[in-house]
Structure formats: structure tokens, C-alpha cells
Amino acid sequence: MVLFLLLAAFIGSLAIWSAVVAVRAARAFPPEGGFVETGAEFAPVRLHYVDRGSERPGVAPVVLIHGASGNLRDMITSLVPALERQTRVIAVDRPGHGWSTRGRHPGISGPVAQARVIREAMRQLGIERPVVLGHSWGAAVAAAWARHYPDEISGVLLLSGALYPWPGDVAWYHKVVATPFLGSLFVRTLTVPGGHLMAAAGVKGNFHPDRAPEGYAETIGLPLLFRPSHFRANSADTAGLKAHLALQSRHYAEIAVPAIVVTGNADYTVSPKIHSYAFHNAVAGSELIKLKGAGHMPHHTRRDIVVDAVLRLARGERPFDGMVTVHEDGRVERQMRA
């Protein structure tokens, strides 16, 4: 009996601490932009976005979609400052991430549904024929957008993208989070202490072999991830992505919009060979930019190259039909598609 009471007290303490930390995170990293509500189909989703710059003749607007475990601050601190000087740029929190709500659409954890949500929100904001950039998990959303609504975008840039099913399984805790009752207990008691223990190593591993910018976790508001609703959404997205990509990737050869694929060849988070190289091989006319020695976060570590690729698409320039290799010393090699 005593042991049971001690365990209950311990779990209760963790729950209280986690709730307090979640409130502090929300206060420390409040919404930075506006909100747009999607239609009833999504029951509904209130999408948080940041809208910077202004449209210019001959330059398409740009939509930026973040990856897993993140939010739009990752794009604000990397690509937005450079892009907003050239065109209108909108960064969004994917459904359930950052300050966007999740909604109750049964397929909301998949890239197709998320593409439709973000597309609807952009249409409400008056965004026409944007260039869509997706990083990591967000690249799957960008690819879905390009496949299903090709006439509505000017181009797509897939950055360190997760685009195909991969060998192996996802982390064990995703299955725990999906378990009734136990999952709710987990996200309300253990994600905060787990996040404190693993956040630094996670950031370091995500950037490896590059170095993360000083204070990166605080800059992007990483503590927002460990709130129960955000962690649950991120977990569902991650756990279900492989199955979604098994279906989605069958149709990549149908994509006909201008496409540029950017990846570090030393990305140990998302395999370039399984994902980026394969997508480039599947999509006729696409350009593959291979960054020698770069890891999973080129929008921070090779920012100028990513910005140049985005703006070429925004200006309507035709992608190079082949592979561009950028060496660590700045040398560039071009190889036409065979």
C-alpha cells in the first residue's frame, strides 16, 4: 500500500511539473504571427502562420513547411530573413505543431491531408502559385502538394526530405503514445523530463556532422514540442509516415512541376540515397543539389545555396536537369542526367 501511494505521488509530481513546464513554454514562446481557420472538413484546423515581405512582379511567393519535432520558428530563424527581401514568404505551423490546432480529420497525420489544410489556408490568405519548400517531414507535404495540385504551384523544393519508406521502425515511445490511457499518462508525465535529458543530444545529432547554431533549441522554441498535444501530434505524424510514403511514393513519376531536391550527403537523420536521390531519379527534369559534407539542416548550415534554389524557382527559372555537387571548398560540379 505504501509503495502504491509513493508511486502515485511520484506520478502526480511528474504530472504537475509537466503541466507547469508546458505553461511556461507557452508563455516563453507565444504565437509570432496570425491565424487562419480552415473549413469544416478538417473540423476545423486553426493554422498559425507568419507572413513577411511582399510580392514582386515576376517572383512567386514562397511557403515554408517545417519538419518533425519543430515549428515555424525553425524557418523564421533560417530562410525567412533572406527570402522576405525578395518576395512574400509564409512560414506555417503544421497541424498540431507549434500554435496550430490539430482538428479531427481522420487522415490529419498524413502528408496529403496536411497539404490540403495548408493549401486551403494559403488560398484564404490570397497566396497564388507559390513555391512550396518542405524540410524533412515537411518535404512529404510539399511532394503531396506538387502531385495533387500541380497547377496551383510554381515549383517545389524538397530539403533533406523524408519521401520513401525506409528500413527499420520508429522509436519505441511512439507506440506507447498511441496506446489508450497509457499514452495519455506518458505525454503528461514523461515527455518533459525526457525532453530535458535528450534535447541537447537530439539537436546535436540532427545537425551532425555540422554544428548547431548557438542556442538553437531556445531560438526555435523547442520546449513547445513537449506539451502533451504537440508531442502527441508529432508522434502520430512520425509513426504513420512510413505507411503514407509507401503509397505516396508510387506516384512521384507523375510530378511535373519544376522541382529541386537539396540534400547533404552526410545526412544521418534522413538517408539521401533512400529519399532525395531516389526522388530525383523518379521525377523527370528535377535538379538534385548534393552538398558534400553537409548534414540534415542545410537551411541553417548552407543557407545561401538553399535560398538561391528557392529564388530560382520563384523567378520561374528552369531547374538544371541533373545533379549539382557542391564541395566543402566551394567547388561546383554539374552532371547532366543520363
C-alpha positions in Angstrom: 0.0 0.0 0.0 2.8 2.4 0.9 4.6 1.6 -2.3 1.4 2.3 -4.3 1.0 5.6 -2.5 4.6 6.6 -3.2 4.2 5.6 -6.9 1.0 7.7 -7.1 2.7 10.6 -5.5 5.7 10.4 -7.9 3.4 10.2 -10.9 1.4 13.1 -9.6 4.5 15.2 -9.1 5.6 14.5 -12.6 2.2 15.5 -14.0 2.2 18.7 -12.0 5.8 19.5 -13.1 5.0 18.8 -16.7 1.9 21.0 -16.6 3.9 23.9 -15.1 6.7 23.5 -17.7 4.1 23.4 -20.5 2.6 26.7 -19.3 6.0 28.3 -19.0 6.9 27.2 -22.6 3.7 28.7 -23.9 4.5 32.0 -22.2 8.1 32.0 -23.3 7.3 31.2 -26.9 4.0 32.8 -27.8 2.5 32.9 -31.3 4.5 35.2 -33.6 2.0 35.6 -36.4 -1.6 35.3 -37.3 -4.2 32.5 -37.5 -6.4 31.3 -40.3 -9.2 28.8 -39.9 -9.8 26.1 -42.5 -13.1 24.7 -43.5 -15.4 22.2 -41.7 -13.9 19.2 -43.5 -10.9 19.5 -41.1 -13.3 20.1 -38.1 -11.6 22.7 -38.2 -7.9 23.5 -38.1 -6.7 26.9 -36.8 -3.4 27.3 -38.6 -0.7 29.6 -37.2 1.5 31.4 -39.8 4.0 34.2 -40.2 3.7 36.3 -43.3 6.7 38.5 -44.2 7.8 40.5 -47.2 5.7 41.5 -50.2 5.1 40.0 -53.7 7.0 41.4 -56.6 6.3 41.2 -60.3 7.8 38.0 -61.8 8.6 36.5 -58.4 6.3 33.9 -56.9 5.5 33.9 -53.1 7.1 31.1 -51.0 5.5 28.8 -48.5 7.8 27.1 -45.9 6.9 23.9 -44.2 8.9 22.7 -41.2 9.8 19.1 -40.3 9.2 16.8 -37.4 9.7 17.9 -33.8 9.7 21.5 -34.9 7.6 24.6 -35.7 7.7 27.6 -37.9 10.4 29.3 -35.8 12.9 26.9 -37.5 12.1 28.6 -40.8 12.0 32.1 -39.3 15.5 31.8 -38.0 16.9 30.4 -41.2 15.3 31.2 -44.5 12.7 33.9 -43.9 15.1 36.8 -43.4 16.8 36.3 -46.7 13.6 35.4 -48.7 11.5 38.3 -47.4 13.8 40.8 -49.1 12.9 39.3 -52.4 9.3 38.2 -52.2 6.4 37.4 -49.9 7.2 34.4 -47.7 4.8 32.5 -45.4 6.0 30.0 -42.8 3.4 27.8 -41.2 3.0 25.5 -38.2 1.8 22.2 -39.4 -1.5 21.0 -37.9 -1.0 20.1 -34.2 2.5 21.7 -34.1 3.7 25.0 -32.6 0.5 27.0 -32.3 -1.7 25.3 -34.9 -4.5 23.2 -33.8 -4.9 19.6 -34.9 -8.5 19.2 -35.9 -10.3 15.9 -36.1 -9.8 14.9 -39.7 -9.1 11.1 -39.6 -6.1 11.5 -42.0 -4.6 14.6 -40.5 -1.4 12.7 -39.5 -0.6 12.1 -43.2 1.1 14.4 -45.7 -1.7 14.5 -48.2 -4.3 15.9 -45.6 -1.7 18.3 -44.3 -1.0 19.6 -47.8 -4.7 20.2 -48.3 -5.0 22.0 -45.0 -2.1 24.3 -45.7 -3.2 24.8 -49.3 -6.7 25.9 -48.1 -5.1 28.3 -45.6 -2.9 29.9 -48.2 -5.8 30.3 -50.6 -7.6 32.2 -47.9 -4.5 34.4 -47.5 -4.5 35.2 -51.2 -1.4 33.2 -52.0 -1.4 32.2 -55.6 1.0 29.8 -57.3 3.6 29.7 -54.6 6.9 27.9 -54.5 6.5 25.3 -51.7 9.5 24.3 -49.7 9.3 21.4 -47.3 12.1 20.3 -44.9 12.4 16.7 -43.7 8.8 15.5 -42.8 7.5 18.7 -44.4 9.0 17.6 -47.7 6.4 14.8 -47.8 3.8 17.5 -47.5 5.4 19.5 -50.3 5.6 16.5 -52.6 1.9 15.7 -51.9 1.0 19.2 -52.8 3.0 19.0 -56.1 1.4 15.8 -57.0 -2.3 16.6 -56.3 -2.3 20.3 -57.1 0.3 20.9 -59.8 -1.5 23.8 -61.5 -1.6 25.7 -58.3 2.2 26.0 -57.5 5.2 27.4 -59.3 7.6 24.9 -58.1 8.6 22.6 -55.2 11.9 22.4 -53.2 12.4 19.2 -51.2 15.0 19.9 -48.5 16.5 16.8 -46.7 13.2 15.2 -47.4 11.6 12.1 -46.0 10.0 10.8 -49.2 10.1 7.0 -49.3 9.5 4.1 -46.8 12.7 3.2 -45.1 14.1 0.1 -43.4 13.5 -0.4 -39.7 11.0 1.0 -37.3 10.4 4.3 -35.5 11.3 4.9 -31.8 9.6 2.8 -29.2 7.9 5.6 -27.5 5.7 6.4 -30.5 3.8 3.1 -29.9 3.4 4.0 -26.2 2.0 7.4 -27.1 -0.6 5.7 -29.4 -1.8 3.3 -26.6 -5.1 4.3 -24.9 -4.7 5.7 -21.4 -1.0 4.7 -21.2 -0.3 7.2 -24.0 -2.1 10.0 -22.2 -0.2 9.2 -19.0 3.1 9.2 -20.8 2.7 12.6 -22.5 1.5 14.2 -19.3 4.4 12.8 -17.1 7.5 11.7 -19.0 7.9 13.8 -22.1 9.1 16.9 -20.2 11.8 15.1 -18.2 12.7 13.0 -21.2 12.9 16.2 -23.3 15.2 17.8 -20.8 17.5 14.8 -20.9 17.5 14.2 -24.6 17.0 17.6 -26.3 20.7 18.6 -26.5 21.8 15.3 -27.9 18.8 15.4 -30.3 19.8 18.8 -31.7 23.4 17.8 -32.0 22.5 14.6 -33.8 20.1 16.4 -36.2 22.9 18.8 -37.3 25.8 16.3 -37.3 28.3 16.5 -38.8 27.6 20.2 -38.9 27.5 22.2 -35.6 24.1 23.6 -34.4 23.9 27.3 -34.1 24.4 28.5 -30.5 21.2 28.5 -28.6 19.3 26.8 -31.4 16.8 24.9 -29.1 15.7 28.1 -27.4 15.7 30.1 -30.6 13.2 27.8 -32.2 11.1 27.2 -29.1 11.9 23.5 -28.8 10.2 23.3 -25.4 6.9 23.8 -27.2 7.3 20.2 -28.5 7.0 18.7 -25.0 3.5 20.0 -24.4 1.1 16.9 -24.5 -0.9 18.0 -27.6 2.2 18.9 -29.6 4.1 15.8 -28.6 1.1 13.5 -29.4 0.7 15.1 -32.9 4.4 14.8 -33.6 4.4 11.2 -32.5 1.4 10.3 -34.7 2.9 12.0 -37.7 6.2 10.2 -37.2 4.7 6.8 -36.5 2.4 6.9 -39.6 4.7 8.5 -42.1 6.3 5.3 -43.4 2.9 3.8 -44.4 1.8 7.0 -46.0 5.0 7.2 -48.1 4.6 3.6 -49.2 1.5 4.7 -51.1 2.5 8.3 -52.0 5.9 7.4 -53.5 4.3 5.2 -56.1 3.1 8.3 -57.9 6.2 10.6 -57.9 6.9 9.9 -61.5 3.6 11.8 -62.2 5.0 15.1 -60.7 5.5 17.6 -63.5 6.1 20.9 -61.6 9.6 22.4 -61.5 11.4 20.5 -58.7 14.7 21.0 -56.9 16.0 18.5 -54.4 18.6 19.7 -51.8 20.3 17.3 -49.5 23.5 16.9 -47.6 25.4 13.7 -48.5 26.3 13.3 -44.8 22.7 13.4 -43.6 22.4 10.7 -40.9 18.8 11.6 -40.0 17.2 11.0 -43.3 19.1 8.9 -45.8 19.9 10.9 -49.0 20.2 7.7 -51.1 16.8 6.3 -49.9 14.9 9.6 -50.2 16.4 12.5 -52.1 18.4 10.6 -54.7 15.5 8.3 -55.4 13.0 11.2 -55.8 15.4 12.9 -58.2 15.6 9.7 -60.3 11.9 9.3 -60.3 10.9 12.9 -61.3 11.8 13.9 -64.8 13.5 17.3 -65.1 14.3 17.7 -61.4 17.5 19.1 -60.1 19.5 17.4 -57.4 21.8 19.6 -55.3 24.2 17.4 -53.3 26.0 19.2 -50.5 29.2 17.4 -49.7 29.9 17.0 -46.0 26.5 18.6 -45.0 24.0 17.1 -42.6 20.3 17.3 -42.2 19.9 21.1 -41.7 21.2 22.8 -44.8 18.8 25.7 -44.4 20.9 26.7 -41.4 24.4 25.5 -42.4 24.3 26.1 -46.3 21.6 28.8 -46.3 22.8 30.7 -49.3 22.6 27.6 -51.5 19.0 26.9 -50.4 17.9 30.5 -50.8 19.3 30.6 -54.3 17.5 27.4 -55.3 14.2 28.8 -53.9 14.5 32.1 -55.7 15.4 30.5 -59.0 12.1 28.6 -58.8 10.2 31.7 -57.7 11.6 33.6 -60.7 10.4 30.9 -63.0 13.9 29.6 -63.9 14.1 26.1 -65.2 15.8 23.7 -62.8 19.0 22.1 -64.1 18.1 18.6 -65.4 20.8 16.7 -63.5 22.9 16.7 -60.4 24.9 19.7 -58.9 27.5 18.7 -56.4 28.7 21.5 -54.1 32.0 20.6 -52.4 33.0 21.8 -49.0 35.7 24.1 -50.5 33.0 25.7 -52.7 33.8 23.9 -55.9 30.7 23.1 -58.0 30.3 20.2 -60.4 27.4 19.7 -62.8 26.4 16.4 -64.3 23.5 16.3 -66.8 21.0 13.5 -66.4 21.9 10.4 -68.5 
